[in-house]
Amino acid sequence: MTMESPIITRYYKEPDPVKRRRMLEEAIASGEGDPRENEIRQELYRLRYQGNAQGKKDVPADGFLALWMTLEYNRNTGRGFFGADMRRAVKEIRGHLERLKFKEYQEKGGLESELFYKEVCHMVRIYIDLCATDHSYNSTIFGMFRMGADQSKNKIMADVRDVAVRVPETLELQEELAIVTKAAAEVYEEAFPYEGGLF
């Protein structure tokens, strides 16, 4: 079990990749946290944030969030679509998993697997936070009216369930995406503690 310093605790709550990098650099420079854990965090940071976000040359692209959005995009694959659409979706998702070394880090065990899982949980938290604060996500009737708090919460809950549970089942990727489903279940219970869990 990792021991988190105050900076590292904030690191796992911060959505902005640039601020996350600065926090990690600050923790390392000040000697906060376990050196080996921070070394692994640096590896995972480099793995997760490759290249630049579209249209933002100074903002790193979030590969983990790109995986989640790919799952989101493919949530309707299998509902009336067959063959080529499902094969394309599976190939695209597996490409993300391979590029982000999901299997490799889970097989390493120990600190590597534990810290990798924390990054996956962080990805789910970002998604839920983005949905909760995004005006267009929480709008109805062409963006003219804002959803009520309960409507918005129910929509987020349904979307997380679809992406983390139904998509892996539909595409028969339950084993490869098990860590995403597990992380989503944990974060879902944190975000919606009185709603009975993801399953």
Backbone hydrogen bonds in HBPLUS format (Angstrom, degrees):
<---DONOR---> <-ACCEPTOR-->    atom                        ^
c    i                          cat <-CA-CA->   ^        H-A-AA   ^      H-
h    n   atom  resd res      DA  || num        DHA   H-A  angle D-A-AA Bond
n    s   type  num  typ     dist DA aas  dist angle  dist       angle   num
A0009-THR N   A0005-SER O   2.89 MM   4  6.13 152.4  1.97 155.4 163.8     1
A0010-ARG N   A0006-PRO O   3.14 MM   4  6.41 156.0  2.20 144.1 149.5     2
A0011-TYR N   A0007-ILE O   2.86 MM   4  6.13 142.6  2.00 141.0 153.1     3
A0012-TYR N   A0008-ILE O   3.20 MM   4  6.50 145.7  2.32 146.9 151.7     4
A0013-LYS N   A0010-ARG O   2.92 MM   3  5.07 157.5  1.98 107.9 114.6     5
A0014-GLU N   A0010-ARG O   2.97 MM   4  6.10 128.6  2.24 151.9 166.1     6
A0020-ARG N   A0016-ASP O   2.93 MM   4  6.16 152.0  2.00 150.7 159.8     7
A0021-ARG N   A0017-PRO O   2.98 MM   4  6.18 157.8  2.03 144.1 148.8     8
A0022-ARG N   A0018-VAL O   3.12 MM   4  6.43 159.8  2.16 146.8 151.9     9
A0023-MET N   A0019-LYS O   2.91 MM   4  6.14 158.2  1.96 149.3 155.3    10
A0024-LEU N   A0020-ARG O   2.94 MM   4  6.19 162.2  1.97 154.8 159.2    11
A0025-GLU N   A0021-ARG O   2.90 MM   4  6.14 161.5  1.94 151.5 156.9    12
A0026-GLU N   A0022-ARG O   2.82 MM   4  6.00 153.9  1.89 147.6 155.3    13
A0027-ALA N   A0023-MET O   2.86 MM   4  6.13 158.8  1.91 150.8 156.2    14
A0028-ILE N   A0024-LEU O   3.02 MM   4  6.25 160.2  2.06 149.9 154.7    15
A0029-ALA N   A0025-GLU O   2.88 MM   4  6.04 165.2  1.90 149.9 154.5    16
A0030-SER N   A0026-GLU O   2.94 MM   4  6.03 151.0  2.02 148.7 155.7    17
A0032-GLU N   A0027-ALA O   2.78 MM   5  4.83 136.1  1.97 153.8 156.2    18
A0031-GLY N   A0028-ILE O   3.16 MM   3  5.10 153.5  2.23  99.6 107.6    19
A0038-ASN N   A0034-ASP O   2.98 MM   4  6.27 161.4  2.02 159.2 164.8    20
A0039-GLU N   A0035-PRO O   2.92 MM   4  6.13 145.7  2.04 143.7 153.4    21
A0040-ILE N   A0036-ARG O   3.04 MM   4  6.36 154.8  2.10 148.1 154.0    22
A0041-ARG N   A0037-GLU O   2.84 MM   4  6.15 155.1  1.90 148.2 156.2    23
A0042-GLN N   A0038-ASN O   2.94 MM   4  6.17 150.5  2.03 142.4 149.5    24
A0043-GLU N   A0039-GLU O   3.08 MM   4  6.44 155.0  2.15 143.7 150.1    25
A0044-LEU N   A0040-ILE O   2.87 MM   4  6.17 163.0  1.90 156.2 160.4    26
A0045-TYR N   A0041-ARG O   2.79 MM   4  5.97 148.3  1.89 144.6 154.1    27
A0046-ARG N   A0042-GLN O   3.01 MM   4  6.27 166.1  2.03 152.6 154.9    28
A0047-LEU N   A0043-GLU O   2.97 MM   4  6.21 150.9  2.05 144.9 153.7    29
A0048-ARG N   A0044-LEU O   2.82 MM   4  5.91 162.0  1.85 149.4 154.1    30
A0049-TYR N   A0045-TYR O   2.89 MM   4  5.93 169.6  1.91 158.6 161.1    31
A0063-GLY N   A0048-ARG O   2.73 MM  15  5.07 163.3  1.76 161.4 160.9    32
A0061-ALA N   A0051-GLY O   3.19 MM  10  5.66 156.8  2.24 110.5 115.3    33
A0053-ALA N   A0059-VAL O   2.68 MM   6  5.63 169.0  1.69 163.5 164.1    34
A0056-LYS N   A0053-ALA O   2.95 MM   3  5.28 163.8  1.98 135.6 134.0    35
A0059-VAL N   A0056-LYS O   3.12 MM   3  5.45 166.4  2.14 115.0 119.2    36
A0066-ALA N   A0062-ASP O   2.97 MM   4  6.21 147.4  2.08 144.6 154.8    37
A0067-LEU N   A0063-GLY O   3.03 MM   4  6.29 146.0  2.15 139.2 147.0    38
A0068-TRP N   A0064-PHE O   3.07 MM   4  6.49 159.5  2.12 149.0 153.6    39
A0069-MET N   A0065-LEU O   2.87 MM   4  6.13 161.1  1.91 151.0 156.1    40
A0070-THR N   A0066-ALA O   2.92 MM   4  6.09 140.6  2.08 140.1 150.8    41
A0070-THR N   A0067-LEU O   3.11 MM   3  5.05 123.0  2.45  93.8 108.7    42
A0071-LEU N   A0067-LEU O   2.99 MM   4  6.35 152.6  2.07 150.7 158.0    43
A0072-GLU N   A0068-TRP O   2.84 MM   4  6.17 156.8  1.90 148.5 155.8    44
A0073-TYR N   A0069-MET O   2.81 MM   4  5.96 156.5  1.86 141.8 148.1    45
A0074-ASN N   A0070-THR O   3.07 MM   4  6.22 145.2  2.19 140.1 148.6    46
A0075-ARG N   A0072-GLU O   3.20 MM   3  5.24 163.7  2.23 110.6 111.2    47
A0077-THR N   A0074-ASN O   3.11 MM   3  5.21 157.1  2.16 105.4 112.6    48
A0079-ARG N   A0076-ASN O   3.05 MM   3  5.55 162.8  2.08 131.5 134.2    49
A0087-ARG N   A0083-GLY O   2.96 MM   4  6.16 164.0  1.98 160.1 165.4    50
A0088-ARG N   A0084-ALA O   2.85 MM   4  5.96 159.4  1.90 149.5 155.2    51
A0089-ALA N   A0085-ASP O   3.00 MM   4  6.17 159.3  2.04 145.0 150.5    52
A0090-VAL N   A0086-MET O   2.95 MM   4  6.13 167.5  1.97 152.9 156.0    53
A0091-LYS N   A0087-ARG O   2.94 MM   4  6.07 162.0  1.97 148.4 153.7    54
A0092-GLU N   A0088-ARG O   2.95 MM   4  6.12 160.3  1.99 149.2 154.5    55
A0093-ILE N   A0089-ALA O   2.96 MM   4  6.15 165.4  1.98 154.2 157.9    56
A0094-ARG N   A0090-VAL O   2.89 MM   4  6.00 165.9  1.91 151.2 155.8    57
A0095-GLY N   A0091-LYS O   2.94 MM   4  6.07 144.1  2.07 140.4 150.4    58
A0096-HIS N   A0092-GLU O   3.18 MM   4  6.55 151.8  2.26 145.1 151.1    59
A0097-LEU N   A0093-ILE O   2.99 MM   4  6.33 165.9  2.01 155.3 158.9    60
A0098-GLU N   A0094-ARG O   2.88 MM   4  6.03 156.5  1.93 148.2 154.1    61
A0099-ARG N   A0095-GLY O   2.97 MM   4  6.09 165.4  2.00 147.8 152.2    62
A0100-LEU N   A0096-HIS O   2.91 MM   4  6.04 153.0  1.98 152.9 160.1    63
A0102-PHE N   A0097-LEU O   3.04 MM   5  5.36 167.0  2.06 155.0 157.5    64
A0101-LYS N   A0098-GLU O   3.10 MM   3  4.96 159.3  2.15 101.4 107.3    65
A0105-TYR N   A0101-LYS O   3.03 MM   4  6.12 169.9  2.04 153.7 155.7    66
A0106-GLN N   A0102-PHE O   3.14 MM   4  6.28 152.0  2.22 146.0 153.8    67
A0107-GLU N   A0103-LYS O   2.97 MM   4  6.14 150.9  2.06 151.1 158.8    68
A0108-LYS N   A0104-GLU O   3.15 MM   4  6.36 129.2  2.42 139.3 152.0    69
A0113-SER N   A0109-GLY O   3.35 MM   4  4.82 168.4  2.36 110.7 112.5    70
A0114-GLU N   A0110-GLY O   3.08 MM   4  6.30 163.0  2.11 152.5 157.9    71
A0115-LEU N   A0111-LEU O   2.84 MM   4  5.94 170.9  1.85 159.3 160.9    72
A0116-PHE N   A0112-GLU O   2.95 MM   4  6.01 148.2  2.06 142.1 151.6    73
A0117-TYR N   A0113-SER O   2.96 MM   4  6.12 158.9  2.00 146.7 151.9    74
A0118-LYS N   A0114-GLU O   3.13 MM   4  6.45 148.7  2.23 140.7 149.1    75
A0119-GLU N   A0115-LEU O   3.19 MM   4  6.48 144.4  2.32 138.9 147.2    76
A0119-GLU N   A0116-PHE O   3.05 MM   3  5.17 123.3  2.38  97.9 112.2    77
A0120-VAL N   A0116-PHE O   3.09 MM   4  6.51 148.7  2.19 147.1 156.1    78
A0121-CYS N   A0117-TYR O   2.92 MM   4  6.27 158.0  1.97 153.6 159.4    79
A0122-HIS N   A0118-LYS O   2.93 MM   4  6.13 151.7  2.01 139.7 148.0    80
A0123-MET N   A0119-GLU O   2.97 MM   4  6.28 148.4  2.07 143.4 151.1    81
A0124-VAL N   A0120-VAL O   3.22 MM   4  6.62 155.1  2.29 147.6 152.5    82
A0125-ARG N   A0121-CYS O   2.98 MM   4  6.33 159.2  2.02 153.2 159.3    83
A0126-ILE N   A0122-HIS O   2.96 MM   4  6.23 158.7  2.01 152.4 157.6    84
A0127-TYR N   A0123-MET O   3.10 MM   4  6.41 161.5  2.14 148.9 153.3    85
A0128-ILE N   A0124-VAL O   3.00 MM   4  6.29 167.6  2.02 157.0 159.2    86
A0129-ASP N   A0125-ARG O   2.89 MM   4  6.06 165.1  1.91 153.8 158.4    87
A0130-LEU N   A0126-ILE O   2.77 MM   4  5.95 160.7  1.81 156.1 161.6    88
A0131-CYS N   A0127-TYR O   2.96 MM   4  6.17 163.7  1.98 152.8 156.9    89
A0132-ALA N   A0128-ILE O   2.97 MM   4  6.15 158.1  2.02 147.8 154.0    90
A0133-THR N   A0129-ASP O   3.11 MM   4  6.26 139.4  2.28 144.2 153.6    91
A0134-ASP N   A0130-LEU O   2.87 MM   4  5.74 130.7  2.11 148.9 160.2    92
A0138-ASN N   A0134-ASP O   3.20 MM   4  6.38 149.7  2.30 146.2 153.9    93
A0139-SER N   A0136-SER O   3.31 MM   3  5.12 159.5  2.36 107.1 105.8    94
A0147-MET N   A0138-ASN O   2.61 MM   9  5.33 171.5  1.62 158.4 159.1    95
A0140-THR N   A0145-PHE O   2.76 MM   5  5.38 154.3  1.82 154.7 161.3    96
A0145-PHE N   A0140-THR O   3.35 MM   5  5.38 169.3  2.36 154.6 152.6    97
A0144-MET N   A0141-ILE O   3.09 MM   3  5.80 166.5  2.11 121.8 126.1    98
A0152-SER N   A0148-GLY O   2.97 MM   4  6.19 167.4  1.99 160.2 163.5    99
A0153-LYS N   A0149-ALA O   2.94 MM   4  6.11 164.5  1.97 149.4 153.8   100
A0154-ASN N   A0150-ASP O   2.93 MM   4  6.08 163.3  1.95 149.6 154.1   101
A0155-LYS N   A0151-GLN O   2.95 MM   4  6.18 151.1  2.03 147.7 155.8   102
A0156-ILE N   A0152-SER O   2.96 MM   4  6.25 164.7  1.98 156.5 159.9   103
A0157-MET N   A0153-LYS O   2.91 MM   4  6.11 167.1  1.93 154.5 158.3   104
A0158-ALA N   A0154-ASN O   3.00 MM   4  6.12 159.5  2.04 142.5 147.9   105
A0159-ASP N   A0155-LYS O   2.91 MM   4  6.12 157.1  1.96 150.1 156.8   106
A0160-VAL N   A0156-ILE O   2.89 MM   4  6.12 165.3  1.92 159.4 162.4   107
A0161-ARG N   A0157-MET O   3.05 MM   4  6.20 161.0  2.09 146.1 151.7   108
A0162-ASP N   A0158-ALA O   2.89 MM   4  6.10 158.0  1.94 146.9 153.2   109
A0163-VAL N   A0159-ASP O   2.92 MM   4  6.10 172.1  1.93 156.0 157.6   110
A0164-ALA N   A0160-VAL O   2.91 MM   4  5.87 168.7  1.92 152.5 156.3   111
A0165-VAL N   A0161-ARG O   2.93 MM   4  5.45 144.8  2.06 138.0 145.5   112
A0166-ARG N   A0161-ARG O   3.28 MM   5  6.74 157.7  2.33 144.6 151.3   113
A0167-VAL N   A0162-ASP O   2.87 MM   5  6.10 153.9  1.93 174.7 175.8   114
A0169-GLU N   A0165-VAL O   3.25 MM   4  6.40 155.2  2.32 143.5 150.7   115
A0170-THR N   A0166-ARG O   2.79 MM   4  5.97 168.9  1.80 160.5 163.4   116
A0171-LEU N   A0167-VAL O   2.96 MM   4  6.04 164.5  1.98 158.9 162.2   117
A0173-LEU N   A0168-PRO O   2.71 MM   5  4.62 160.9  1.75 143.1 147.7   118
A0172-GLU N   A0169-GLU O   3.16 MM   3  4.94 156.3  2.22  99.2 106.1   119
A0177-LEU N   A0173-LEU O   2.89 MM   4  5.94 148.6  1.99 157.3 165.9   120
A0178-ALA N   A0175-GLU O   3.35 MM   3  5.08 167.6  2.36 101.2 103.4   121
A0180-VAL N   A0177-LEU O   3.00 MM   3  5.27 125.1  2.31 104.6 118.8   122
A0181-THR N   A0177-LEU O   3.05 MM   4  6.42 159.8  2.09 157.0 163.0   123
A0182-LYS N   A0178-ALA O   2.86 MM   4  6.08 161.0  1.90 151.2 156.7   124
A0183-ALA N   A0179-ILE O   2.95 MM   4  6.03 164.3  1.97 141.9 146.6   125
A0184-ALA N   A0180-VAL O   2.87 MM   4  5.97 160.1  1.91 148.0 154.2   126
A0185-ALA N   A0181-THR O   2.96 MM   4  6.15 153.6  2.03 145.7 152.5   127
A0186-GLU N   A0182-LYS O   3.08 MM   4  6.39 156.2  2.14 148.8 154.8   128
A0187-VAL N   A0183-ALA O   2.93 MM   4  6.14 173.4  1.93 159.7 161.0   129
A0188-TYR N   A0184-ALA O   2.79 MM   4  5.70 153.5  1.86 144.4 152.8   130
A0189-GLU N   A0185-ALA O   3.15 MM   4  6.28 155.1  2.22 139.7 144.9   131
A0190-GLU N   A0186-GLU O   3.15 MM   4  6.51 146.4  2.27 141.2 150.6   132
A0191-ALA N   A0187-VAL O   2.85 MM   4  6.12 161.1  1.89 154.4 159.2   133
A0192-PHE N   A0188-TYR O   2.74 MM   4  5.75 154.9  1.80 151.1 158.6   134
A0195-GLU N   A0192-PHE O   3.23 MM   3  5.64 159.1  2.28 126.3 124.0   135
